[in-house]
Amino acid sequence: MPSPGTAPPGPGPSVLSRPPEPPRFGGAARAGLVLLALSALVLWPVAAAWSPLIDFDRSVAESLHRRAVTEPGLVHANRILTDWVWDPWTMRLLTAVVVAWLCWRRAWAVALWLAATVGLGTVLQQSVKAAVDRDRPVWPDPVDSAHYASYPSGHAMTAAVVLVVLAWLLRRYGTRGRAWAVVVTVVAVSVVGVGLTRLYLGVHWPSDVLGGWLMGVGWALLATAACPWIERRLGSPEDLGRT
């Protein structure tokens, strides 16, 4: 027993504390649905090979490629960013680290939600790629190469899903002020930047990247709206931490 006048011991460090009043994200589901609807509006002319969109894509891609072949240093920098910093496998490794940390803190429901969000996002992405089966740009003097179908950009979509949901978690568990501004800046620069690297390296059409952005952010926002429901179904982190 604790001696008189001393406070009883608090919960152990293995329990992931929830903020007393987590921020509300009531509009996340609606925003996610809107973005997914917009991605469908991009998908339709891509699948139908609509001439105005095809001409626009080719015009932008050719302009960027002409510049890329004259700037090998910038090409090298873009390849480092796209192949290492913002690569889908880098994003998945980051997810795995966060999932492991959540499990260590016994936040089983949130860990399951995060793993499922990123995993199902990949399934969605690959399913759309297979269904549309769009050819990538082909150049006589390529500066980079990529494989499999072009639409949507896997780099753009994966970065959007992973970074948006991780930012939501940071916000939910108390990131505020300057730290939150840094998080938002890093997420925005990374999601936009990875899409631009894919265009500059000539391995995607502009509509591929736009579709990846819309689908990725839309899916991530729907997932953040589902997270509290999953916690209620599986138990809160505090409950799970005592099992």
Residue frames as qw, qx, qy, qz and C-alpha x, y, z in Angstrom:
[[0.000, 0.888, 0.461, 0.000, 0.00, 0.00, 0.00],
 [0.336, 0.592, -0.074, 0.729, 1.18, 3.57, -0.66],
 [0.345, -0.255, -0.533, 0.729, 2.11, 5.47, 2.47],
 [0.018, 0.837, 0.498, -0.227, -0.30, 8.18, 3.72],
 [0.018, -0.850, 0.066, 0.522, -0.07, 11.40, 1.77],
 [0.185, -0.335, 0.700, 0.602, 1.39, 9.84, -1.34],
 [0.643, 0.366, -0.136, -0.658, -0.48, 9.64, -4.64],
 [0.862, 0.054, 0.504, -0.032, -1.33, 6.20, -5.99],
 [0.345, -0.282, 0.640, 0.626, 0.89, 5.07, -8.85],
 [0.536, 0.520, -0.097, -0.658, -0.35, 6.02, -12.32],
 [0.934, 0.313, 0.142, -0.099, -0.67, 3.71, -15.32],
 [0.711, -0.293, 0.424, 0.479, 2.48, 2.08, -16.61],
 [0.034, 0.605, -0.371, -0.704, 4.42, 3.52, -19.56],
 [0.218, 0.031, 0.889, 0.401, 3.17, 0.74, -21.83],
 [0.246, 0.685, 0.672, -0.139, -0.28, 2.32, -22.14],
 [0.254, 0.277, 0.330, 0.866, -0.71, 4.84, -24.95],
 [0.026, 0.502, 0.484, -0.716, -2.36, 7.89, -23.43],
 [0.200, 0.635, 0.591, 0.456, -5.23, 9.50, -25.29],
 [0.060, 0.188, -0.115, 0.974, -5.65, 13.29, -25.15],
 [0.163, 0.342, 0.712, -0.591, -8.57, 14.33, -22.94],
 [0.486, 0.685, 0.299, -0.453, -10.30, 16.11, -25.81],
 [0.514, -0.018, 0.620, 0.593, -9.06, 14.80, -29.16],
 [0.188, 0.342, -0.218, -0.895, -9.67, 17.10, -32.12],
 [0.657, 0.419, 0.545, -0.310, -12.84, 16.47, -34.08],
 [0.062, -0.271, 0.681, 0.677, -12.56, 15.43, -37.71],
 [0.535, 0.412, 0.621, -0.397, -16.27, 15.22, -38.52],
 [0.544, 0.715, -0.081, -0.432, -15.78, 16.46, -42.07],
 [0.221, -0.486, 0.788, 0.308, -13.07, 13.94, -42.91],
 [0.503, 0.238, 0.829, 0.060, -15.45, 11.35, -44.36],
 [0.448, 0.811, 0.308, -0.215, -17.25, 13.91, -46.51],
 [0.085, 0.834, -0.424, -0.341, -13.98, 15.39, -47.76],
 [0.371, -0.278, 0.856, 0.228, -12.66, 11.91, -48.51],
 [0.542, 0.473, 0.694, -0.022, -15.74, 11.02, -50.53],
 [0.332, 0.896, 0.025, -0.292, -15.48, 14.27, -52.49],
 [0.067, -0.697, 0.637, 0.323, -11.83, 13.60, -53.34],
 [0.448, -0.008, 0.881, 0.151, -12.58, 10.03, -54.39],
 [0.513, 0.699, 0.475, -0.153, -15.42, 11.32, -56.58],
 [0.199, 0.887, -0.270, -0.317, -12.98, 13.78, -58.17],
 [0.285, -0.427, 0.814, 0.273, -10.54, 10.93, -58.75],
 [0.554, 0.361, 0.750, 0.017, -13.32, 9.10, -60.59],
 [0.399, 0.874, 0.135, -0.243, -13.78, 12.17, -62.80],
 [0.009, 0.738, -0.605, -0.299, -10.09, 11.94, -63.68],
 [0.471, -0.132, 0.867, 0.093, -10.24, 8.17, -64.15],
 [0.642, 0.552, 0.492, -0.204, -13.08, 8.25, -66.66],
 [0.485, 0.833, -0.178, -0.196, -11.28, 10.29, -69.41],
 [0.164, -0.598, 0.775, 0.119, -8.06, 8.36, -68.74],
 [0.557, 0.058, 0.827, -0.043, -9.79, 5.01, -69.25],
 [0.598, 0.679, 0.401, -0.145, -11.65, 6.36, -72.29],
 [0.568, -0.038, 0.345, 0.746, -8.43, 7.81, -73.78],
 [0.175, 0.908, 0.349, -0.153, -10.16, 11.19, -74.15],
 [0.650, 0.496, 0.100, 0.567, -8.20, 13.14, -76.74],
 [0.028, -0.892, 0.096, -0.441, -8.01, 16.54, -74.97],
 [0.689, -0.672, 0.268, -0.044, -6.63, 14.91, -71.83],
 [0.900, 0.040, 0.228, 0.369, -4.19, 12.73, -73.78],
 [0.474, 0.698, 0.041, 0.535, -2.94, 15.78, -75.70],
 [0.287, -0.883, 0.182, -0.322, -2.49, 17.77, -72.49],
 [0.852, -0.442, 0.258, 0.109, -0.65, 14.92, -70.78],
 [0.828, 0.248, 0.188, 0.467, 1.69, 14.47, -73.72],
 [0.248, 0.847, -0.018, 0.470, 2.37, 18.19, -74.04],
 [0.461, -0.819, 0.270, -0.207, 3.40, 18.55, -70.40],
 [0.903, -0.254, 0.295, 0.181, 5.38, 15.30, -70.39],
 [0.736, 0.471, 0.124, 0.470, 7.31, 16.21, -73.54],
 [0.046, 0.901, -0.128, 0.411, 8.14, 19.66, -72.21],
 [0.629, -0.693, 0.335, -0.103, 9.49, 18.25, -68.94],
 [0.928, -0.008, 0.262, 0.263, 11.42, 15.51, -70.71],
 [0.553, 0.707, -0.012, 0.441, 13.16, 17.97, -73.03],
 [0.186, -0.863, 0.307, -0.356, 14.37, 19.84, -69.96],
 [0.839, -0.455, 0.296, -0.042, 15.35, 16.71, -68.03],
 [0.911, 0.237, 0.100, 0.322, 17.70, 15.37, -70.72],
 [0.389, 0.717, -0.159, 0.556, 19.72, 18.60, -70.49],
 [0.303, -0.702, 0.372, -0.526, 20.01, 18.61, -66.67],
 [0.735, 0.028, -0.672, 0.086, 21.66, 15.37, -65.46],
 [0.159, 0.165, -0.639, 0.734, 22.39, 16.84, -62.02],
 [0.513, -0.083, 0.209, -0.829, 18.75, 17.64, -61.41],
 [0.812, 0.035, -0.475, -0.338, 17.77, 14.22, -62.74],
 [0.518, 0.119, -0.756, 0.383, 20.11, 12.60, -60.22],
 [0.138, -0.110, 0.517, -0.837, 18.60, 14.62, -57.35],
 [0.698, -0.022, -0.071, -0.712, 15.09, 13.64, -58.43],
 [0.764, 0.080, -0.633, -0.101, 16.06, 9.98, -58.61],
 [0.253, 0.120, -0.747, 0.603, 17.41, 10.06, -55.06],
 [0.388, -0.045, 0.332, -0.859, 14.19, 11.63, -53.81],
 [0.775, 0.076, -0.194, -0.597, 11.88, 9.29, -55.69],
 [0.767, 0.158, -0.622, -0.009, 13.88, 6.05, -55.22],
 [0.461, 0.022, -0.691, 0.556, 14.90, 6.51, -51.58],
 [0.081, -0.018, 0.422, -0.903, 13.24, 9.33, -49.66],
 [0.569, 0.164, 0.171, -0.787, 9.70, 9.08, -51.07],
 [0.339, 0.131, -0.872, -0.329, 9.72, 5.56, -52.49],
 [0.751, -0.321, -0.247, -0.522, 6.62, 3.46, -51.66],
 [0.814, -0.121, -0.520, 0.228, 8.78, 0.95, -49.81],
 [0.238, 0.196, -0.426, 0.851, 10.21, 3.75, -47.69],
 [0.479, -0.315, 0.008, -0.820, 6.64, 4.77, -46.87],
 [0.861, -0.223, -0.394, -0.234, 5.72, 1.18, -45.99],
 [0.626, 0.046, -0.554, 0.547, 8.82, 0.83, -43.80],
 [0.074, -0.273, 0.291, -0.914, 7.85, 4.02, -41.98],
 [0.712, -0.291, -0.186, -0.611, 4.37, 2.56, -41.48],
 [0.835, -0.099, -0.531, 0.102, 5.82, -0.68, -40.12],
 [0.355, 0.167, -0.513, 0.763, 7.93, 1.25, -37.61],
 [0.352, -0.266, 0.167, -0.882, 4.90, 3.19, -36.37],
 [0.827, -0.204, -0.357, -0.384, 2.78, 0.02, -36.21],
 [0.708, -0.002, -0.596, 0.379, 5.51, -1.67, -34.15],
 [0.093, 0.208, -0.419, 0.879, 5.67, 1.32, -31.81],
 [0.591, -0.267, -0.054, -0.759, 1.89, 1.30, -31.36],
 [0.858, -0.147, -0.484, -0.090, 2.00, -2.42, -30.56],
 [0.496, 0.114, -0.572, 0.643, 4.77, -1.80, -28.04],
 [0.173, -0.152, 0.320, -0.919, 2.51, 0.79, -26.41],
 [0.134, 0.276, 0.932, -0.192, -0.31, -1.79, -26.56],
 [0.418, 0.451, 0.087, -0.784, -2.49, 0.38, -28.81],
 [0.412, 0.052, 0.876, 0.245, -3.61, -2.69, -30.71],
 [0.426, 0.706, 0.550, -0.132, -6.70, -1.19, -32.33],
 [0.177, 0.902, -0.155, -0.361, -4.83, 1.81, -33.73],
 [0.261, -0.464, 0.762, 0.368, -1.97, -0.40, -34.93],
 [0.459, 0.299, 0.827, 0.128, -4.43, -2.67, -36.75],
 [0.340, 0.852, 0.314, -0.245, -6.20, 0.33, -38.24],
 [0.013, 0.813, -0.398, -0.425, -2.95, 1.83, -39.54],
 [0.319, -0.232, 0.858, 0.329, -1.71, -1.42, -41.06],
 [0.437, 0.499, 0.749, 0.012, -5.10, -2.06, -42.69],
 [0.248, 0.882, 0.109, -0.385, -5.34, 1.49, -44.05],
 [0.010, 0.689, -0.580, -0.434, -1.99, 1.32, -45.81],
 [0.347, -0.061, 0.915, 0.196, -2.44, -2.30, -46.92],
 [0.426, 0.614, 0.658, -0.092, -5.90, -1.76, -48.37],
 [0.189, 0.862, -0.105, -0.459, -4.72, 1.46, -49.99],
 [0.125, -0.459, 0.772, 0.421, -2.08, -0.56, -51.84],
 [0.378, 0.277, 0.881, 0.073, -4.70, -3.11, -52.90],
 [0.345, 0.807, 0.354, -0.322, -6.92, -0.29, -54.22],
 [0.059, 0.776, -0.400, -0.485, -4.02, 1.26, -56.10],
 [0.196, -0.262, 0.880, 0.345, -2.90, -2.00, -57.72],
 [0.413, 0.461, 0.780, -0.092, -6.49, -2.93, -58.62],
 [0.330, 0.856, 0.121, -0.379, -7.04, 0.36, -60.44],
 [0.051, -0.628, 0.635, 0.448, -3.70, -0.01, -62.20],
 [0.310, 0.008, 0.928, 0.207, -4.66, -3.47, -63.43],
 [0.397, 0.642, 0.625, -0.201, -8.14, -2.36, -64.50],
 [0.269, 0.885, -0.045, -0.377, -6.99, 0.72, -66.44],
 [0.818, 0.011, 0.397, 0.416, -3.71, -0.81, -67.72],
 [0.293, 0.952, -0.013, -0.086, -2.44, 2.51, -69.03],
 [0.810, 0.271, -0.055, 0.516, 0.91, 2.61, -70.83],
 [0.427, -0.711, -0.012, 0.559, 3.67, 4.77, -69.40],
 [0.318, 0.891, -0.205, -0.251, 5.44, 7.44, -71.44],
 [0.879, 0.035, 0.283, 0.382, 8.06, 6.02, -73.81],
 [0.069, 0.937, -0.220, -0.264, 11.10, 8.11, -74.78],
 [0.825, 0.480, -0.224, 0.197, 13.96, 7.47, -77.22],
 [0.405, 0.430, -0.498, 0.634, 16.35, 8.90, -74.60],
 [0.628, -0.675, -0.343, -0.178, 14.82, 8.05, -71.17],
 [0.066, 0.638, -0.516, 0.569, 16.37, 9.44, -67.99],
 [0.380, -0.212, 0.762, -0.479, 14.68, 6.85, -65.75],
 [0.440, -0.054, -0.799, -0.407, 12.55, 3.74, -66.02],
 [0.482, -0.080, 0.587, -0.645, 9.52, 2.25, -64.28],
 [0.147, -0.038, -0.948, -0.278, 7.39, -0.84, -64.73],
 [0.068, 0.478, 0.847, -0.225, 3.77, -1.96, -64.61],
 [0.124, 0.746, 0.545, 0.362, 0.76, 0.17, -65.48],
 [0.276, 0.312, -0.087, 0.905, 0.88, 3.95, -65.24],
 [0.352, -0.435, -0.022, -0.828, -2.43, 5.05, -63.67],
 [0.115, -0.983, 0.029, -0.138, -2.52, 6.02, -60.86],
 [0.346, 0.630, -0.563, 0.407, 0.97, 6.96, -59.72],
 [0.800, -0.349, -0.471, 0.130, 1.87, 4.51, -56.96],
 [0.458, 0.055, -0.338, 0.821, 4.48, 6.87, -55.54],
 [0.179, -0.337, -0.005, -0.924, 2.00, 9.76, -55.29],
 [0.700, -0.421, -0.345, -0.463, -0.82, 7.66, -53.85],
 [0.776, -0.225, -0.497, 0.315, 1.29, 5.77, -51.32],
 [0.315, 0.112, -0.310, 0.890, 2.93, 8.93, -50.00],
 [0.358, -0.386, -0.116, -0.842, -0.47, 10.61, -49.69],
 [0.782, -0.395, -0.426, -0.225, -2.03, 7.72, -47.77],
 [0.731, -0.168, -0.451, 0.483, 0.88, 7.13, -45.39],
 [0.284, 0.127, -0.239, 0.920, 1.80, 10.72, -44.62],
 [0.389, -0.438, -0.167, -0.793, -1.77, 12.00, -44.21],
 [0.788, -0.448, -0.392, -0.158, -2.74, 9.24, -41.75],
 [0.671, -0.126, -0.391, 0.617, 0.51, 9.62, -39.78],
 [0.057, 0.293, -0.094, 0.950, -0.02, 13.38, -39.60],
 [0.587, -0.488, -0.294, -0.575, -3.57, 12.75, -38.35],
 [0.803, -0.335, -0.445, 0.211, -2.19, 10.49, -35.61],
 [0.450, 0.059, -0.286, 0.844, 0.33, 13.12, -34.55],
 [0.227, -0.391, -0.070, -0.889, -2.40, 15.74, -34.39],
 [0.717, -0.443, -0.422, -0.333, -4.70, 13.43, -32.49],
 [0.797, -0.362, -0.352, 0.333, -2.11, 12.68, -29.85],
 [0.409, -0.807, -0.180, 0.385, -1.24, 16.26, -29.12],
 [0.518, 0.035, 0.245, 0.819, 1.01, 17.81, -31.79],
 [0.045, 0.920, 0.372, -0.115, 0.31, 21.54, -31.77],
 [0.174, -0.895, 0.134, 0.389, 1.81, 24.91, -32.57],
 [0.177, 0.747, -0.545, -0.336, 5.09, 25.09, -34.44],
 [0.351, -0.198, 0.911, 0.092, 5.53, 21.32, -34.37],
 [0.565, 0.506, 0.632, -0.162, 2.20, 20.90, -36.17],
 [0.374, 0.851, -0.120, -0.348, 3.18, 23.54, -38.72],
 [0.072, -0.563, 0.782, 0.258, 6.37, 21.58, -39.41],
 [0.482, 0.119, 0.867, -0.032, 4.37, 18.34, -39.82],
 [0.541, 0.710, 0.363, -0.268, 1.94, 19.95, -42.27],
 [0.221, 0.825, -0.392, -0.341, 4.83, 21.45, -44.26],
 [0.229, -0.373, 0.880, 0.182, 6.71, 18.15, -44.47],
 [0.534, 0.335, 0.770, -0.099, 3.58, 16.27, -45.55],
 [0.473, 0.809, 0.161, -0.311, 2.64, 18.85, -48.18],
 [0.109, 0.756, -0.566, -0.310, 6.17, 19.11, -49.61],
 [0.337, -0.223, 0.909, 0.101, 6.56, 15.32, -49.68],
 [0.563, 0.454, 0.676, -0.144, 3.20, 14.52, -51.30],
 [0.444, 0.858, 0.004, -0.257, 3.52, 17.25, -53.92],
 [0.061, -0.740, 0.620, 0.254, 7.25, 16.67, -54.37],
 [0.498, -0.108, 0.850, 0.137, 7.06, 12.96, -55.07],
 [0.599, 0.631, 0.483, -0.102, 4.47, 13.55, -57.77],
 [0.270, 0.913, -0.203, -0.227, 6.64, 16.18, -59.42],
 [0.287, -0.538, 0.756, 0.239, 9.66, 13.87, -59.41],
 [0.611, 0.219, 0.758, 0.063, 7.66, 11.24, -61.28],
 [0.493, 0.833, 0.226, -0.109, 6.70, 13.79, -63.91],
 [0.023, 0.878, -0.419, -0.229, 10.21, 15.22, -64.24],
 [0.385, -0.365, 0.826, 0.191, 11.73, 11.76, -64.67],
 [0.466, 0.304, -0.509, -0.656, 9.24, 11.01, -67.46],
 [0.082, -0.001, -0.996, 0.029, 7.73, 7.86, -65.95],
 [0.127, 0.555, 0.763, -0.307, 4.18, 9.17, -65.50],
 [0.057, 0.562, 0.435, 0.701, 1.63, 11.35, -67.22],
 [0.107, -0.262, 0.302, -0.911, 0.27, 14.38, -65.29],
 [0.708, -0.277, -0.169, -0.627, -3.17, 12.76, -64.89],
 [0.763, -0.065, -0.619, 0.175, -1.50, 9.71, -63.30],
 [0.312, 0.073, -0.518, 0.793, -0.08, 11.89, -60.56],
 [0.377, -0.227, 0.057, -0.896, -3.30, 13.87, -60.10],
 [0.799, -0.209, -0.427, -0.369, -5.27, 10.63, -59.81],
 [0.662, -0.032, -0.624, 0.414, -2.79, 9.29, -57.26],
 [0.042, 0.162, -0.380, 0.910, -3.03, 12.43, -55.14],
 [0.561, -0.223, -0.085, -0.793, -6.84, 12.46, -55.15],
 [0.836, -0.157, -0.497, -0.170, -7.23, 8.76, -54.45],
 [0.564, 0.065, -0.611, 0.552, -4.53, 8.76, -51.77],
 [0.073, -0.150, 0.372, -0.913, -5.76, 11.74, -49.78],
 [0.657, -0.198, -0.216, -0.694, -9.39, 10.67, -50.22],
 [0.801, -0.122, -0.586, 0.014, -8.69, 7.17, -48.93],
 [0.391, 0.084, -0.576, 0.713, -6.64, 8.53, -46.02],
 [0.291, -0.206, 0.191, -0.915, -9.42, 10.89, -44.94],
 [0.789, -0.203, -0.353, -0.460, -12.00, 8.10, -45.04],
 [0.713, -0.026, -0.630, 0.306, -9.66, 5.99, -42.92],
 [0.123, 0.161, -0.482, 0.852, -9.26, 8.71, -40.28],
 [0.565, -0.227, -0.022, -0.793, -13.04, 8.91, -40.03],
 [0.856, -0.113, -0.457, -0.213, -13.20, 5.13, -39.49],
 [0.404, 0.301, -0.700, 0.505, -10.51, 4.97, -36.81],
 [0.331, -0.244, 0.507, -0.757, -12.72, 5.94, -33.81],
 [0.857, -0.003, -0.096, -0.506, -15.35, 3.37, -34.91],
 [0.767, 0.227, -0.588, 0.120, -12.68, 0.65, -35.06],
 [0.122, 0.315, -0.670, 0.661, -11.47, 1.60, -31.59],
 [0.602, -0.171, 0.288, -0.725, -15.00, 1.36, -30.21],
 [0.907, 0.100, -0.274, -0.302, -15.43, -2.07, -31.80],
 [0.777, 0.207, -0.523, 0.284, -12.09, -3.47, -30.67],
 [0.644, -0.644, -0.266, 0.316, -11.63, -1.55, -27.44],
 [0.054, 0.981, -0.159, 0.095, -9.75, 1.62, -26.56],
 [0.536, 0.518, -0.555, 0.370, -5.93, 1.62, -26.23],
 [0.285, -0.497, 0.575, -0.584, -6.32, 1.89, -22.45],
 [0.890, -0.102, 0.223, -0.384, -8.57, -1.18, -22.30],
 [0.900, 0.353, -0.247, 0.066, -6.32, -3.17, -24.58],
 [0.255, 0.642, -0.576, 0.437, -3.26, -2.11, -22.62],
 [0.482, -0.416, 0.581, -0.508, -4.65, -3.87, -19.52],
 [0.953, 0.085, -0.032, -0.289, -5.40, -7.16, -21.25]]
